[in-house]
Amino acid sequence: MIRSDRRAWPLAIGLAMLAGYVDAIGFQRLGGYFVSFMSGNGTMLAVHLIGGDSATQRASMLAALLGLFVVGVMAGTLIRLRWPRWGQSVLQAVVAALLAIAVAGDGSHSYAALAMVVAMGVANATFERDGEVSIGVTYMTGTLVKIGQHMARMIAGRARWAWIPYLMLWAGFVSGATMGAWLFPIWGMAALWGAVAAALAASVVAVFID
């Protein structure tokens, strides 16, 4: 992230907030499955794979979510390759459309899950450098590692403030998740319309920084 254009930081933090918001809503709607935090799904998949016949359905659901997330990343990457200049903006429009589909398909547990998890996969292709993701907006373990690394460098007298953008990214994710956890019991899946609006706003912002 430090290597990325500083103009991208506010967008990255905003997208991390969006990811946390959607993940909290998805977690509650799907009864304990993540639509953004794939490391958690991977751990649960391993647990259910050895849980016997009673866990087979849950393991299948988790495997499907993991696969769909990868499909979303692939789709996002292809969009970035196809439109190198406008890719970031197009990606956010696609995320908004997928989240709108999730709201429209709320009557179907699997349908809503499909749209949300693909949207989160697509979002991860937003920031790329040399063909690799430069800022991950849905997975925060790596961000915490960066915070620790840069705080250690600060103690060693190097790069005094380099940890702050990573802390802001993590805080954005957690604050978004907090809002999603709060609003879902009140509005249900209709709370995702806020995420749709945020993704559309990000699509406009991305035009000026892509």
C-alpha positions, 0 to 999 in steps of 0.5 A: 500500500505504501508503494501505491499512489497516496490518492488511492488510500481513501478509496482503499479504506472506503472499500475495506469498510464496504467489505466489512459491511457486506461481510457482517450482513452476509455472515448473519444472513447465511447463518455463520458463513463469510462472504468476504473473509475466506480464511475463516471459511477455509478453516471451517471447511477443514473442520466440517470435512472431518465432521462426518455425514452431518457436516457434509452440507455445510462443507459443500456450502463452504467449498462453493463460497470459496470457489465463487470467491475465486471466480469473482477475483478472476472476473475482476482481473479480466475486467482490469485487463480488458479496460486498463484505464477504466477498470477500477471504475467498472469493477465498482459498478459490477460490485454494485450490480452484484450486491443489488442482485443479492438484495433482489434474490433475498428469498433464496439463501444460495442466490444471495450468497452467490452474488455477495461472495462474487462481488467481494472477489471482484472487489479484490482486483481493484488495486493491482501492481505488476499483475499482483494485488497491491492492496487487499480490501477484504482480507485483513490478516495480511494487513495486521502483519503489515501493521506489526512489521512497520511498527517494528521498523518504527521502533528501529528508527525507520519509516516512522509513520508507514504503519498508519495506512494499514491501521486505517485500512483495518479500522475501516474494515472493522467499522464497516462490519460494525455498521453491518452487524448493527443494521442487518437486524433492523433492515435485513437484506435491505441494508445492502442498498447502502453498500450498493450506493457506496460501490456506485460512489466508489465507481465515480471516485475511481475515475479520478484515480485510476 
